[in-house]
């Protein structure tokens, strides 16, 4: 099932698809909403830490699918009701390398 | 679908089914895990407040189903992977009247 979901994702998301304003909204959402469970500084809480070192070996596709579809058997909910695939992938890339994308 | 899920719930849960130790664990889970999104004092955060006054008009069956199955279109995840129906119902009753159940 996971592989089916991954296969549905676009291979590449152009960062330019996400406007600067939307990128700022996504970063705010990351710390406020994802931060409810992962910690506002993403150092972990109910959910695991989402720091770059920890995520470096996780493929972007895996992180994107987790954001969009949640993780069965855990409290991680699906966020596809409020994020597009491109936005979830942008967040996955950002999580692995936040400084690269920070303005 | 919601009504189907509600129909699957037992009509009555005997509080005695939940041991005192498990009740304490559930209260801890409520404040730590549910509290990640609803606030440790349940006054709201990413998710709405879960205080008795706010929940007084919500049926126990609705709250139980929400705990077990989550709320589609929101970040509320399903907790059925770690709670039984009886435990979810106990939490729903507790949320509506926490002082009644506090030791």
N, CA and C atoms of all chains as a GROMACS GRO file, in nm:
protein
  618
    1UNK      N    1   0.084  -0.121   0.000
    1UNK     CA    2   0.000   0.000   0.000
    1UNK      C    3   0.088   0.126   0.000
    2UNK      N    4   0.192   0.122   0.087
    2UNK     CA    5   0.281   0.239   0.092
    2UNK      C    6   0.345   0.266  -0.044
    3UNK      N    7   0.385   0.158  -0.109
    3UNK     CA    8   0.453   0.175  -0.237
    3UNK      C    9   0.356   0.228  -0.343
    4UNK      N   10   0.230   0.182  -0.331
    4UNK     CA   11   0.129   0.234  -0.424
    4UNK      C   12   0.115   0.385  -0.403
    5UNK      N   13   0.107   0.426  -0.277
    5UNK     CA   14   0.090   0.568  -0.248
    5UNK      C   15   0.211   0.648  -0.298
    6UNK      N   16   0.330   0.590  -0.276
    6UNK     CA   17   0.450   0.660  -0.322
    6UNK      C   18   0.450   0.674  -0.474
    7UNK      N   19   0.399   0.571  -0.541
    7UNK     CA   20   0.398   0.572  -0.687
    7UNK      C   21   0.307   0.681  -0.742
    8UNK      N   22   0.212   0.723  -0.657
    8UNK     CA   23   0.117   0.825  -0.703
    8UNK      C   24   0.176   0.966  -0.693
    9UNK      N   25   0.288   0.977  -0.621
    9UNK     CA   26   0.346   1.110  -0.602
    9UNK      C   27   0.419   1.155  -0.728
   10UNK      N   28   0.421   1.284  -0.753
   10UNK     CA   29   0.499   1.331  -0.867
   10UNK      C   30   0.647   1.308  -0.840
   11UNK      N   31   0.722   1.284  -0.943
   11UNK     CA   32   0.863   1.251  -0.925
   11UNK      C   33   0.940   1.374  -0.875
   12UNK      N   34   0.910   1.486  -0.928
   12UNK     CA   35   0.983   1.606  -0.892
   12UNK      C   36   0.884   1.721  -0.871
   13UNK      N   37   0.906   1.795  -0.764
   13UNK     CA   38   0.829   1.917  -0.742
   13UNK      C   39   0.922   2.036  -0.763
   14UNK      N   40   0.881   2.125  -0.845
   14UNK     CA   41   0.960   2.248  -0.862
   14UNK      C   42   0.929   2.339  -0.745
   15UNK      N   43   1.034   2.381  -0.674
   15UNK     CA   44   1.014   2.471  -0.560
   15UNK      C   45   0.940   2.596  -0.604
   16UNK      N   46   0.958   2.632  -0.730
   16UNK     CA   47   0.895   2.755  -0.778
   16UNK      C   48   0.743   2.744  -0.782
   17UNK      N   49   0.691   2.619  -0.770
   17UNK     CA   50   0.546   2.603  -0.766
   17UNK      C   51   0.487   2.661  -0.639
   18UNK      N   52   0.569   2.670  -0.534
   18UNK     CA   53   0.523   2.717  -0.404
   18UNK      C   54   0.568   2.861  -0.389
   19UNK      N   55   0.471   2.953  -0.381
   19UNK     CA   56   0.507   3.094  -0.371
   19UNK      C   57   0.579   3.121  -0.239
   20UNK      N   58   0.653   3.231  -0.236
   20UNK     CA   59   0.725   3.267  -0.114
   20UNK      C   60   0.629   3.283   0.003
   21UNK      N   61   0.513   3.342  -0.025
   21UNK     CA   62   0.414   3.359   0.082
   21UNK      C   63   0.367   3.224   0.135
   22UNK      N   64   0.341   3.132   0.042
   22UNK     CA   65   0.295   2.999   0.085
   22UNK      C   66   0.406   2.925   0.159
   23UNK      N   67   0.532   2.945   0.116
   23UNK     CA   68   0.644   2.882   0.188
   23UNK      C   69   0.647   2.931   0.333
   24UNK      N   70   0.622   3.060   0.352
   24UNK     CA   71   0.621   3.114   0.488
   24UNK      C   72   0.505   3.055   0.568
   25UNK      N   73   0.391   3.039   0.501
   25UNK     CA   74   0.277   2.977   0.569
   25UNK      C   75   0.309   2.833   0.607
   26UNK      N   76   0.376   2.762   0.518
   26UNK     CA   77   0.409   2.622   0.546
   26UNK      C   78   0.506   2.610   0.663
   27UNK      N   79   0.603   2.702   0.670
   27UNK     CA   80   0.698   2.699   0.782
   27UNK      C   81   0.624   2.731   0.913
   28UNK      N   82   0.530   2.824   0.908
   28UNK     CA   83   0.450   2.855   1.026
   28UNK      C   84   0.369   2.733   1.068
   29UNK      N   85   0.305   2.669   0.972
   29UNK     CA   86   0.227   2.547   0.998
   29UNK      C   87   0.317   2.439   1.057
   30UNK      N   88   0.437   2.427   1.003
   30UNK     CA   89   0.530   2.324   1.051
   30UNK      C   90   0.555   2.340   1.200
   31UNK      N   91   0.583   2.462   1.243
   31UNK     CA   92   0.618   2.482   1.384
   31UNK      C   93   0.495   2.484   1.474
   32UNK      N   94   0.382   2.535   1.423
   32UNK     CA   95   0.263   2.545   1.507
   32UNK      C   96   0.183   2.415   1.508
   33UNK      N   97   0.154   2.362   1.390
   33UNK     CA   98   0.065   2.247   1.381
   33UNK      C   99   0.142   2.115   1.396
   34UNK      N  100   0.242   2.095   1.312
   34UNK     CA  101   0.326   1.975   1.328
   34UNK      C  102   0.391   1.980   1.466
   35UNK      N  103   0.427   2.105   1.508
   35UNK     CA  104   0.494   2.125   1.636
   35UNK      C  105   0.411   2.085   1.756
   36UNK      N  106   0.279   2.077   1.740
   36UNK     CA  107   0.195   2.033   1.852
   36UNK      C  108   0.242   1.898   1.903
   37UNK      N  109   0.277   1.810   1.812
   37UNK     CA  110   0.320   1.676   1.852
   37UNK      C  111   0.471   1.655   1.841
   38UNK      N  112   0.534   1.727   1.749
   38UNK     CA  113   0.678   1.705   1.727
   38UNK      C  114   0.763   1.810   1.800
   39UNK      N  115   0.697   1.899   1.873
   39UNK     CA  116   0.769   2.006   1.943
   39UNK      C  117   0.782   2.128   1.854
   40UNK      N  118   0.763   2.247   1.913
   40UNK     CA  119   0.768   2.369   1.831
   40UNK      C  120   0.904   2.388   1.766
   41UNK      N  121   1.009   2.333   1.832
   41UNK     CA  122   1.143   2.340   1.772
   41UNK      C  123   1.176   2.208   1.702
   42UNK      N  124   1.075   2.121   1.687
   42UNK     CA  125   1.087   1.995   1.613
   42UNK      C  126   1.185   1.898   1.676
   43UNK      N  127   1.207   1.916   1.808
   43UNK     CA  128   1.298   1.825   1.879
   43UNK      C  129   1.227   1.703   1.935
   44UNK      N  130   1.099   1.689   1.901
   44UNK     CA  131   1.025   1.570   1.943
   44UNK      C  132   0.932   1.599   2.059
   45UNK      N  133   0.831   1.516   2.072
   45UNK     CA  134   0.731   1.527   2.178
   45UNK      C  135   0.654   1.397   2.175
   46UNK      N  136   0.523   1.408   2.151
   46UNK     CA  137   0.446   1.286   2.127
   46UNK      C  138   0.500   1.216   2.002
   47UNK      N  139   0.533   1.293   1.902
   47UNK     CA  140   0.594   1.239   1.780
   47UNK      C  141   0.745   1.253   1.783
   48UNK      N  142   0.814   1.185   1.696
   48UNK     CA  143   0.961   1.190   1.696
   48UNK      C  144   1.015   1.325   1.652
   49UNK      N  145   1.142   1.348   1.684
   49UNK     CA  146   1.211   1.469   1.639
   49UNK      C  147   1.215   1.471   1.486
   50UNK      N  148   1.209   1.592   1.432
   50UNK     CA  149   1.212   1.609   1.285
   50UNK      C  150   1.331   1.695   1.244
   51UNK      N  151   1.443   1.672   1.310
   51UNK     CA  152   1.563   1.751   1.282
   51UNK      C  153   1.638   1.692   1.162
   52UNK      N  154   1.711   1.777   1.089
   52UNK     CA  155   1.778   1.732   0.966
   52UNK      C  156   1.867   1.609   0.986
   53UNK      N  157   1.944   1.606   1.095
   53UNK     CA  158   2.033   1.492   1.118
   53UNK      C  159   1.956   1.361   1.124
   54UNK      N  160   1.839   1.367   1.188
   54UNK     CA  161   1.759   1.245   1.206
   54UNK      C  162   1.694   1.204   1.075
   55UNK      N  163   1.662   1.302   0.993
   55UNK     CA  164   1.588   1.273   0.869
   55UNK      C  165   1.679   1.250   0.749
   56UNK      N  166   1.810   1.265   0.768
   56UNK     CA  167   1.898   1.266   0.651
   56UNK      C  168   1.890   1.136   0.569
   57UNK      N  169   1.861   1.023   0.639
   57UNK     CA  170   1.854   0.896   0.565
   57UNK      C  171   1.713   0.859   0.520
   58UNK      N  172   1.616   0.947   0.547
   58UNK     CA  173   1.478   0.920   0.505
   58UNK      C  174   1.455   0.983   0.368
   59UNK      N  175   1.412   0.905   0.271
   59UNK     CA  176   1.386   0.962   0.138
   59UNK      C  177   1.277   1.069   0.142
   60UNK      N  178   1.291   1.168   0.058
   60UNK     CA  179   1.188   1.273   0.048
   60UNK      C  180   1.052   1.211   0.019
   61UNK      N  181   1.051   1.108  -0.066
   61UNK     CA  182   0.923   1.045  -0.102
   61UNK      C  183   0.856   0.983   0.021
   62UNK      N  184   0.936   0.924   0.109
   62UNK     CA  185   0.883   0.865   0.231
   62UNK      C  186   0.824   0.972   0.322
   63UNK      N  187   0.898   1.082   0.340
   63UNK     CA  188   0.851   1.191   0.426
   63UNK      C  189   0.725   1.255   0.367
   64UNK      N  190   0.726   1.272   0.235
   64UNK     CA  191   0.610   1.333   0.169
   64UNK      C  192   0.486   1.247   0.190
   65UNK      N  193   0.501   1.117   0.171
   65UNK     CA  194   0.387   1.026   0.188
   65UNK      C  195   0.340   1.025   0.334
   66UNK      N  196   0.435   1.032   0.427
   66UNK     CA  197   0.398   1.035   0.569
   66UNK      C  198   0.317   1.160   0.600
   67UNK      N  199   0.362   1.273   0.548
   67UNK     CA  200   0.289   1.399   0.571
   67UNK      C  201   0.148   1.390   0.511
   68UNK      N  202   0.140   1.341   0.389
   68UNK     CA  203   0.011   1.340   0.320
   68UNK      C  204  -0.086   1.237   0.376
   69UNK      N  205  -0.032   1.118   0.406
   69UNK     CA  206  -0.122   1.006   0.436
   69UNK      C  207  -0.117   0.961   0.581
   70UNK      N  208  -0.029   1.021   0.663
   70UNK     CA  209  -0.017   0.980   0.802
   70UNK      C  210   0.054   0.846   0.814
   71UNK      N  211   0.063   0.797   0.938
   71UNK     CA  212   0.126   0.667   0.964
   71UNK      C  213   0.027   0.581   1.039
   72UNK      N  214  -0.020   0.478   0.975
   72UNK     CA  215  -0.113   0.386   1.038
   72UNK      C  216  -0.050   0.326   1.163
   73UNK      N  217  -0.128   0.313   1.268
   73UNK     CA  218  -0.078   0.256   1.393
   73UNK      C  219  -0.003   0.354   1.479
   74UNK      N  220  -0.005   0.480   1.442
   74UNK     CA  221   0.055   0.587   1.522
   74UNK      C  222  -0.044   0.704   1.524
   75UNK      N  223  -0.019   0.804   1.610
   75UNK     CA  224  -0.110   0.921   1.608
   75UNK      C  225  -0.089   1.014   1.489
   76UNK      N  226   0.009   0.986   1.404
   76UNK     CA  227   0.036   1.076   1.290
   76UNK      C  228  -0.083   1.077   1.195
   77UNK      N  229  -0.152   1.193   1.184
   77UNK     CA  230  -0.270   1.200   1.098
   77UNK      C  231  -0.232   1.234   0.954
   78UNK      N  232  -0.321   1.208   0.860
   78UNK     CA  233  -0.297   1.253   0.722
   78UNK      C  234  -0.327   1.402   0.712
   79UNK      N  235  -0.240   1.474   0.639
   79UNK     CA  236  -0.258   1.619   0.622
   79UNK      C  237  -0.302   1.654   0.481
   80UNK      N  238  -0.343   1.553   0.405
   80UNK     CA  239  -0.381   1.581   0.266
   80UNK      C  240  -0.506   1.667   0.256
   81UNK      N  241  -0.581   1.681   0.367
   81UNK     CA  242  -0.699   1.766   0.362
   81UNK      C  243  -0.662   1.914   0.358
   82UNK      N  244  -0.536   1.946   0.390
   82UNK     CA  245  -0.498   2.088   0.388
   82UNK      C  246  -0.368   2.116   0.314
   83UNK      N  247  -0.302   2.012   0.264
   83UNK     CA  248  -0.177   2.032   0.189
   83UNK      C  249  -0.186   1.960   0.055
   84UNK      N  250  -0.132   2.024  -0.048
   84UNK     CA  251  -0.120   1.955  -0.176
   84UNK      C  252   0.004   1.865  -0.173
   85UNK      N  253   0.015   1.778  -0.272
   85UNK     CA  254   0.134   1.693  -0.281
   85UNK      C  255   0.260   1.778  -0.294
   86UNK      N  256   0.252   1.883  -0.374
   86UNK     CA  257   0.369   1.970  -0.392
   86UNK      C  258   0.409   2.036  -0.261
   87UNK      N  259   0.309   2.079  -0.185
   87UNK     CA  260   0.338   2.145  -0.057
   87UNK      C  261   0.400   2.046   0.042
   88UNK      N  262   0.345   1.924   0.044
   88UNK     CA  263   0.401   1.822   0.135
   88UNK      C  264   0.545   1.790   0.095
   89UNK      N  265   0.570   1.782  -0.034
   89UNK     CA  266   0.706   1.752  -0.078
   89UNK      C  267   0.800   1.870  -0.046
   90UNK      N  268   0.749   1.992  -0.061
   90UNK     CA  269   0.831   2.108  -0.026
   90UNK      C  270   0.869   2.102   0.121
   91UNK      N  271   0.772   2.066   0.206
   91UNK     CA  272   0.800   2.054   0.349
   91UNK      C  273   0.902   1.944   0.376
   92UNK      N  274   0.890   1.832   0.305
   92UNK     CA  275   0.983   1.721   0.324
   92UNK      C  276   1.126   1.764   0.290
   93UNK      N  277   1.140   1.836   0.179
   93UNK     CA  278   1.273   1.887   0.140
   93UNK      C  279   1.323   1.988   0.242
   94UNK      N  280   1.233   2.075   0.286
   94UNK     CA  281   1.269   2.178   0.384
   94UNK      C  282   1.316   2.115   0.515
   95UNK      N  283   1.243   2.010   0.560
   95UNK     CA  284   1.280   1.944   0.686
   95UNK      C  285   1.421   1.886   0.680
   96UNK      N  286   1.458   1.833   0.564
   96UNK     CA  287   1.590   1.772   0.551
   96UNK      C  288   1.701   1.877   0.540
   97UNK      N  289   1.663   1.997   0.499
   97UNK     CA  290   1.764   2.101   0.478
   97UNK      C  291   1.702   2.239   0.496
   98UNK      N  292   1.663   2.271   0.621
   98UNK     CA  293   1.589   2.396   0.645
   98UNK      C  294   1.669   2.521   0.611
   99UNK      N  295   1.801   2.518   0.636
   99UNK     CA  296   1.880   2.640   0.613
   99UNK      C  297   1.886   2.675   0.466
  100UNK      N  298   1.886   2.570   0.385
  100UNK     CA  299   1.893   2.591   0.241
  100UNK      C  300   1.776   2.676   0.192
  101UNK      N  301   1.659   2.657   0.257
  101UNK     CA  302   1.539   2.724   0.208
  101UNK      C  303   1.505   2.850   0.286
  102UNK      N  304   1.573   2.871   0.400
  102UNK     CA  305   1.537   2.988   0.479
  102UNK      C  306   1.580   3.116   0.409
  103UNK      N  307   1.494   3.213   0.415
  103UNK     CA  308   1.523   3.342   0.350
  103UNK      C  309   1.598   3.430   0.446
  104UNK      N  310  -2.146   0.688   0.719
  104UNK     CA  311  -2.030   0.616   0.774
  104UNK      C  312  -2.020   0.638   0.925
  105UNK      N  313  -2.039   0.763   0.969
  105UNK     CA  314  -2.031   0.789   1.112
  105UNK      C  315  -2.133   0.708   1.190
  106UNK      N  316  -2.255   0.699   1.133
  106UNK     CA  317  -2.360   0.628   1.204
  106UNK      C  318  -2.330   0.479   1.208
  107UNK      N  319  -2.268   0.430   1.100
  107UNK     CA  320  -2.228   0.290   1.098
  107UNK      C  321  -2.127   0.264   1.209
  108UNK      N  322  -2.030   0.354   1.221
  108UNK     CA  323  -1.928   0.337   1.323
  108UNK      C  324  -1.990   0.343   1.462
  109UNK      N  325  -2.083   0.436   1.481
  109UNK     CA  326  -2.148   0.447   1.612
  109UNK      C  327  -2.226   0.320   1.644
  110UNK      N  328  -2.286   0.262   1.541
  110UNK     CA  329  -2.366   0.142   1.564
  110UNK      C  330  -2.281   0.025   1.608
  111UNK      N  331  -2.152   0.032   1.576
  111UNK     CA  332  -2.062  -0.077   1.613
  111UNK      C  333  -2.018  -0.069   1.760
  112UNK      N  334  -2.044   0.047   1.823
  112UNK     CA  335  -1.998   0.064   1.961
  112UNK      C  336  -2.091  -0.011   2.056
  113UNK      N  337  -2.036  -0.060   2.166
  113UNK     CA  338  -2.124  -0.122   2.266
  113UNK      C  339  -2.215  -0.016   2.327
  114UNK      N  340  -2.334  -0.055   2.366
  114UNK     CA  341  -2.431   0.040   2.419
  114UNK      C  342  -2.383   0.096   2.552
  115UNK      N  343  -2.334   0.012   2.638
  115UNK     CA  344  -2.294   0.054   2.772
  115UNK      C  345  -2.158  -0.008   2.806
  116UNK      N  346  -2.070   0.075   2.861
  116UNK     CA  347  -1.944   0.023   2.914
  116UNK      C  348  -1.950   0.031   3.065
  117UNK      N  349  -1.923  -0.078   3.131
  117UNK     CA  350  -1.916  -0.076   3.276
  117UNK      C  351  -1.780  -0.018   3.314
  118UNK      N  352  -1.784   0.088   3.399
  118UNK     CA  353  -1.659   0.148   3.443
  118UNK      C  354  -1.569   0.045   3.509
  119UNK      N  355  -1.630  -0.056   3.567
  119UNK     CA  356  -1.552  -0.156   3.637
  119UNK      C  357  -1.464  -0.238   3.543
  120UNK      N  358  -1.492  -0.229   3.410
  120UNK     CA  359  -1.408  -0.301   3.314
  120UNK      C  360  -1.267  -0.242   3.309
  121UNK      N  361  -1.256  -0.114   3.345
  121UNK     CA  362  -1.128  -0.045   3.339
  121UNK      C  363  -1.069  -0.042   3.480
  122UNK      N  364  -0.956  -0.106   3.496
  122UNK     CA  365  -0.895  -0.110   3.630
  122UNK      C  366  -0.851   0.029   3.672
  123UNK      N  367  -0.835   0.045   3.804
  123UNK     CA  368  -0.791   0.175   3.856
  123UNK      C  369  -0.656   0.214   3.796
  124UNK      N  370  -0.568   0.116   3.781
  124UNK     CA  371  -0.436   0.146   3.723
  124UNK      C  372  -0.450   0.193   3.579
  125UNK      N  373  -0.538   0.126   3.504
  125UNK     CA  374  -0.556   0.165   3.364
  125UNK      C  375  -0.623   0.303   3.355
  126UNK      N  376  -0.715   0.332   3.449
  126UNK     CA  377  -0.777   0.464   3.451
  126UNK      C  378  -0.669   0.572   3.470
  127UNK      N  379  -0.576   0.544   3.559
  127UNK     CA  380  -0.467   0.641   3.581
  127UNK      C  381  -0.382   0.658   3.456
  128UNK      N  382  -0.358   0.546   3.387
  128UNK     CA  383  -0.282   0.551   3.262
  128UNK      C  384  -0.358   0.633   3.156
  129UNK      N  385  -0.489   0.614   3.152
  129UNK     CA  386  -0.570   0.685   3.052
  129UNK      C  387  -0.570   0.836   3.080
  130UNK      N  388  -0.577   0.872   3.208
  130UNK     CA  389  -0.575   1.014   3.243
  130UNK      C  390  -0.439   1.075   3.208
  131UNK      N  391  -0.332   0.997   3.230
  131UNK     CA  392  -0.198   1.043   3.191
  131UNK      C  393  -0.190   1.062   3.040
  132UNK      N  394  -0.239   0.962   2.968
  132UNK     CA  395  -0.242   0.969   2.820
  132UNK      C  396  -0.323   1.090   2.774
  133UNK      N  397  -0.434   1.114   2.842
  133UNK     CA  398  -0.520   1.226   2.803
  133UNK      C  399  -0.443   1.357   2.808
  134UNK      N  400  -0.370   1.379   2.916
  134UNK     CA  401  -0.301   1.507   2.931
  134UNK      C  402  -0.173   1.513   2.848
  135UNK      N  403  -0.103   1.400   2.835
  135UNK     CA  404   0.024   1.401   2.761
  135UNK      C  405   0.001   1.388   2.610
  136UNK      N  406  -0.074   1.288   2.569
  136UNK     CA  407  -0.087   1.258   2.427
  136UNK      C  408  -0.197   1.343   2.362
  137UNK      N  409  -0.319   1.333   2.416
  137UNK     CA  410  -0.426   1.420   2.364
  137UNK      C  411  -0.385   1.566   2.385
  138UNK      N  412  -0.316   1.590   2.500
  138UNK     CA  413  -0.275   1.725   2.534
  138UNK      C  414  -0.178   1.788   2.436
  139UNK      N  415  -0.109   1.705   2.356
  139UNK     CA  416  -0.017   1.761   2.256
  139UNK      C  417  -0.091   1.859   2.166
  140UNK      N  418  -0.210   1.822   2.128
  140UNK     CA  419  -0.288   1.908   2.038
  140UNK      C  420  -0.398   1.986   2.109
  141UNK      N  421  -0.453   1.929   2.217
  141UNK     CA  422  -0.566   1.994   2.283
  141UNK      C  423  -0.521   2.076   2.404
  142UNK      N  424  -0.389   2.078   2.428
  142UNK     CA  425  -0.336   2.150   2.545
  142UNK      C  426  -0.330   2.058   2.666
  143UNK      N  427  -0.219   2.068   2.742
  143UNK     CA  428  -0.204   1.977   2.856
  143UNK      C  429  -0.314   1.995   2.959
  144UNK      N  430  -0.373   2.116   2.964
  144UNK     CA  431  -0.486   2.137   3.054
  144UNK      C  432  -0.617   2.130   2.977
  145UNK      N  433  -0.610   2.082   2.853
  145UNK     CA  434  -0.728   2.056   2.768
  145UNK      C  435  -0.805   2.184   2.735
  146UNK      N  436  -0.735   2.298   2.742
  146UNK     CA  437  -0.801   2.426   2.710
  146UNK      C  438  -0.791   2.460   2.562
  147UNK      N  439  -0.737   2.366   2.483
  147UNK     CA  440  -0.732   2.386   2.339
  147UNK      C  441  -0.594   2.425   2.291
  148UNK      N  442  -0.568   2.398   2.165
  148UNK     CA  443  -0.440   2.429   2.101
  148UNK      C  444  -0.464   2.414   1.952
  149UNK      N  445  -0.392   2.321   1.890
  149UNK     CA  446  -0.424   2.287   1.752
  149UNK      C  447  -0.567   2.232   1.745
  150UNK      N  448  -0.602   2.150   1.841
  150UNK     CA  449  -0.739   2.097   1.850
  150UNK      C  450  -0.822   2.178   1.948
  151UNK      N  451  -0.952   2.160   1.945
  151UNK     CA  452  -1.040   2.240   2.031
  151UNK      C  453  -1.024   2.202   2.179
  152UNK      N  454  -1.074   2.292   2.265
  152UNK     CA  455  -1.076   2.264   2.408
  152UNK      C  456  -1.164   2.142   2.435
  153UNK      N  457  -1.126   2.067   2.538
  153UNK     CA  458  -1.202   1.946   2.574
  153UNK      C  459  -1.252   1.957   2.718
  154UNK      N  460  -1.298   2.077   2.754
  154UNK     CA  461  -1.345   2.100   2.890
  154UNK      C  462  -1.491   2.057   2.904
  155UNK      N  463  -1.531   2.018   3.024
  155UNK     CA  464  -1.667   1.964   3.044
  155UNK      C  465  -1.777   2.057   2.993
  156UNK      N  466  -1.765   2.187   3.018
  156UNK     CA  467  -1.869   2.280   2.974
  156UNK      C  468  -1.888   2.274   2.823
  157UNK      N  469  -1.776   2.261   2.751
  157UNK     CA  470  -1.782   2.260   2.605
  157UNK      C  471  -1.838   2.127   2.554
  158UNK      N  472  -1.813   2.022   2.627
  158UNK     CA  473  -1.853   1.888   2.581
  158UNK      C  474  -1.989   1.845   2.633
  159UNK      N  475  -2.052   1.929   2.715
  159UNK     CA  476  -2.173   1.879   2.782
  159UNK      C  477  -2.284   1.840   2.685
  160UNK      N  478  -2.288   1.905   2.568
  160UNK     CA  479  -2.394   1.871   2.473
  160UNK      C  480  -2.350   1.767   2.369
  161UNK      N  481  -2.229   1.717   2.381
  161UNK     CA  482  -2.181   1.615   2.287
  161UNK      C  483  -2.210   1.477   2.346
  162UNK      N  484  -2.281   1.391   2.272
  162UNK     CA  485  -2.309   1.257   2.324
  162UNK      C  486  -2.181   1.177   2.348
  163UNK      N  487  -2.183   1.094   2.450
  163UNK     CA  488  -2.068   1.006   2.478
  163UNK      C  489  -2.034   0.923   2.355
  164UNK      N  490  -2.136   0.878   2.283
  164UNK     CA  491  -2.112   0.794   2.165
  164UNK      C  492  -2.034   0.871   2.059
  165UNK      N  493  -2.064   1.000   2.043
  165UNK     CA  494  -1.993   1.084   1.946
  165UNK      C  495  -1.848   1.101   1.987
  166UNK      N  496  -1.827   1.130   2.115
  166UNK     CA  497  -1.689   1.149   2.163
  166UNK      C  498  -1.610   1.020   2.153
  167UNK      N  499  -1.675   0.909   2.186
  167UNK     CA  500  -1.607   0.779   2.179
  167UNK      C  501  -1.565   0.747   2.035
  168UNK      N  502  -1.656   0.771   1.943
  168UNK     CA  503  -1.624   0.745   1.802
  168UNK      C  504  -1.513   0.837   1.752
  169UNK      N  505  -1.515   0.962   1.798
  169UNK     CA  506  -1.410   1.057   1.758
  169UNK      C  507  -1.274   1.010   1.809
  170UNK      N  508  -1.270   0.966   1.933
  170UNK     CA  509  -1.143   0.916   1.990
  170UNK      C  510  -1.096   0.793   1.913
  171UNK      N  511  -1.185   0.702   1.887
  171UNK     CA  512  -1.145   0.575   1.824
  171UNK      C  513  -1.109   0.592   1.676
  172UNK      N  514  -1.189   0.673   1.605
  172UNK     CA  515  -1.178   0.675   1.459
  172UNK      C  516  -1.124   0.806   1.404
  173UNK      N  517  -1.100   0.906   1.491
  173UNK     CA  518  -1.051   1.034   1.443
  173UNK      C  519  -1.161   1.112   1.373
  174UNK      N  520  -1.123   1.229   1.320
  174UNK     CA  521  -1.219   1.314   1.247
  174UNK      C  522  -1.160   1.341   1.110
  175UNK      N  523  -1.225   1.287   1.009
  175UNK     CA  524  -1.179   1.308   0.872
  175UNK      C  525  -1.179   1.457   0.839
  176UNK      N  526  -1.077   1.502   0.770
  176UNK     CA  527  -1.070   1.644   0.732
  176UNK      C  528  -1.014   1.732   0.841
  177UNK      N  529  -0.967   1.671   0.948
  177UNK     CA  530  -0.901   1.744   1.056
  177UNK      C  531  -0.775   1.667   1.094
  178UNK      N  532  -0.687   1.726   1.177
  178UNK     CA  533  -0.568   1.650   1.219
  178UNK      C  534  -0.598   1.543   1.324
  179UNK      N  535  -0.723   1.533   1.371
  179UNK     CA  536  -0.755   1.435   1.476
  179UNK      C  537  -0.735   1.293   1.424
  180UNK      N  538  -0.635   1.222   1.482
  180UNK     CA  539  -0.608   1.086   1.432
  180UNK      C  540  -0.695   0.982   1.502
  181UNK      N  541  -0.705   0.863   1.445
  181UNK     CA  542  -0.774   0.755   1.516
  181UNK      C  543  -0.681   0.696   1.622
  182UNK      N  544  -0.738   0.667   1.741
  182UNK     CA  545  -0.658   0.612   1.851
  182UNK      C  546  -0.690   0.466   1.875
  183UNK      N  547  -0.761   0.404   1.782
  183UNK     CA  548  -0.803   0.264   1.803
  183UNK      C  549  -0.683   0.170   1.804
  184UNK      N  550  -0.568   0.216   1.758
  184UNK     CA  551  -0.451   0.130   1.760
  184UNK      C  552  -0.397   0.112   1.902
  185UNK      N  553  -0.437   0.200   1.994
  185UNK     CA  554  -0.385   0.186   2.131
  185UNK      C  555  -0.492   0.192   2.239
  186UNK      N  556  -0.619   0.210   2.199
  186UNK     CA  557  -0.728   0.212   2.297
  186UNK      C  558  -0.837   0.115   2.255
  187UNK      N  559  -0.894   0.047   2.353
  187UNK     CA  560  -1.011  -0.036   2.323
  187UNK      C  561  -1.135   0.054   2.320
  188UNK      N  562  -1.246  -0.001   2.270
  188UNK     CA  563  -1.370   0.076   2.270
  188UNK      C  564  -1.409   0.114   2.412
  189UNK      N  565  -1.394   0.021   2.506
  189UNK     CA  566  -1.429   0.049   2.645
  189UNK      C  567  -1.344   0.162   2.702
  190UNK      N  568  -1.215   0.161   2.667
  190UNK     CA  569  -1.126   0.266   2.718
  190UNK      C  570  -1.160   0.402   2.656
  191UNK      N  571  -1.194   0.402   2.528
  191UNK     CA  572  -1.233   0.528   2.463
  191UNK      C  573  -1.362   0.581   2.525
  192UNK      N  574  -1.454   0.492   2.551
  192UNK     CA  575  -1.580   0.535   2.612
  192UNK      C  576  -1.556   0.586   2.754
  193UNK      N  577  -1.467   0.519   2.827
  193UNK     CA  578  -1.435   0.565   2.963
  193UNK      C  579  -1.378   0.707   2.956
  194UNK      N  580  -1.290   0.730   2.860
  194UNK     CA  581  -1.233   0.864   2.844
  194UNK      C  582  -1.340   0.966   2.809
  195UNK      N  583  -1.433   0.928   2.722
  195UNK     CA  584  -1.541   1.019   2.683
  195UNK      C  585  -1.626   1.058   2.804
  196UNK      N  586  -1.658   0.960   2.886
  196UNK     CA  587  -1.736   0.988   3.008
  196UNK      C  588  -1.654   1.075   3.103
  197UNK      N  589  -1.527   1.042   3.116
  197UNK     CA  590  -1.437   1.118   3.206
  197UNK      C  591  -1.426   1.263   3.161
  198UNK      N  592  -1.414   1.284   3.029
  198UNK     CA  593  -1.400   1.420   2.977
  198UNK      C  594  -1.523   1.504   3.012
  199UNK      N  595  -1.639   1.443   3.006
  199UNK     CA  596  -1.762   1.518   3.034
  199UNK      C  597  -1.780   1.546   3.184
  200UNK      N  598  -1.715   1.465   3.267
  200UNK     CA  599  -1.734   1.479   3.411
  200UNK      C  600  -1.609   1.432   3.484
  201UNK      N  601  -1.496   1.503   3.468
  201UNK     CA  602  -1.370   1.454   3.524
  201UNK      C  603  -1.370   1.444   3.676
  202UNK      N  604  -1.439   1.537   3.744
  202UNK     CA  605  -1.434   1.535   3.890
  202UNK      C  606  -1.503   1.412   3.946
  203UNK      N  607  -1.604   1.368   3.874
  203UNK     CA  608  -1.678   1.249   3.919
  203UNK      C  609  -1.586   1.128   3.928
  204UNK      N  610  -1.490   1.123   3.838
  204UNK     CA  611  -1.405   1.004   3.831
  204UNK      C  612  -1.270   1.022   3.900
  205UNK      N  613  -1.239   1.146   3.939
  205UNK     CA  614  -1.108   1.166   4.001
  205UNK      C  615  -1.102   1.104   4.138
  206UNK      N  616  -0.990   1.040   4.165
  206UNK     CA  617  -0.975   0.973   4.296
  206UNK      C  618  -0.927   1.076   4.397
   0.00000   0.00000   0.00000
